[in-house]
Amino acid sequence: MGQIVQAQPNGQAGGNALALRANESPSQYLTFSLGGEMFAVGILNVKEIIEYGHLTEIPMMPAFIRGVINLRGSVVPVIDLSARFGGKTTEVSRRTCIVIVEVSDDAGGEVSRHDIGIMVDAVSEVLDIPGSEIEPPPTFGAKIRADFIFGMGKVSGKFVIILNISKVLSVDEIAQLTGTEASASDALVANTVQ
């Protein structure tokens, strides 16, 4: 699976950085709703979409880690995106689902891949958004951290927030937030083995 191209840091060759992003960014995005807002992730990061089912809760984890699921024998942590963005936890409804995404982690120079589930209110559709229709993330005013936003896609006169999934689901940052001493790759599932 591919990885969404990371946005250039603010302050670097503004026009050139946007031109690079326009050429490198994937053109297809899976869109979904979360708390009344429309978000998107690069389709190359998405492995599958599953119906919201039984989660096994893990004690003493941050509120945004809803638990783990058994996905064909693999333990997959499930992150509540609304809570991850600092909002309230997602209310489970008939349309709530889990999007399984693949995240790369290059700890110590070795690239490893992790499957992580993200809980969303509802999946909408796959959209083609050309790089020329993607604006840089706003520096202020967004309800989520600026580094979580890859860009703002313009679709039918409205904006879709395109997430930088490698930042939103950073295994290292999540491990630090859990307050465990386990390695970053094991922190999300360490308590499920016991």
RAKA-V191423 format. One record per run of one state. SS is the DSSP state (~ for helix, > for strand, _ for the rest). FROM is the first residue (numbers start at 1). TO is the last residue. Records with the same first field share a line. If there is no record, write none. Layout:
BEGIN
SS: FROM-TO + FROM-TO
END
This chain:
BEGIN
_: 1-13 + 25-27 + 35-36 + 52-55 + 57-64 + 72-73 + 85-96 + 106-106 + 110-111 + 121-121 + 129-130 + 136-145 + 156-157 + 164-164 + 169-170 + 179-183 + 188-189 + 193-194
~: 14-24 + 43-45 + 81-84 + 107-109 + 131-133 + 146-148 + 165-168 + 171-178 + 184-187 + 190-192
>: 28-34 + 37-42 + 46-51 + 56-56 + 65-71 + 74-80 + 97-105 + 112-120 + 122-128 + 134-135 + 149-155 + 158-163
END
